[in-house]
């Protein structure tokens, strides 16, 4: 299925991005047109700037808890 993604036209859909986490994107939910992020990679990105416990708290309560309807990014 992923090999067909390059043939899909996503320009008519709006994706909600988590700013600063482009390197953590691991896929796209084609049903709801939202990004799928690696939780561990997002945590690594945060740890470059803040302590691990703060990074976990920020990711859990500021990023993962944000809600944008069906466009809410997925962290796995």
Residue pairs with C-beta under 8 A, 6 or more apart in sequence:
2 27
5 28
5 30
8 30
10 28
10 33
13 33
14 33
14 71
15 28
15 33
15 34
15 35
15 71
16 34
16 35
16 68
16 71
16 72
16 73
17 35
17 73
18 24
18 35
18 37
18 42
18 63
18 73
20 45
21 37
21 41
21 42
21 45
23 41
23 45
24 37
24 38
24 41
24 42
24 45
25 35
25 36
25 37
25 38
26 36
26 37
26 38
26 41
26 76
27 35
27 36
28 34
28 35
28 36
29 35
29 36
29 74
32 70
32 71
33 70
33 71
34 70
34 71
34 72
34 73
34 74
35 73
35 74
36 73
36 74
36 75
36 76
37 73
37 74
37 75
37 76
38 75
38 76
39 59
39 75
39 76
42 59
42 63
42 75
43 52
43 55
43 56
43 59
46 54
46 55
46 58
46 59
47 55
49 55
50 58
59 75
63 75
64 75
66 72
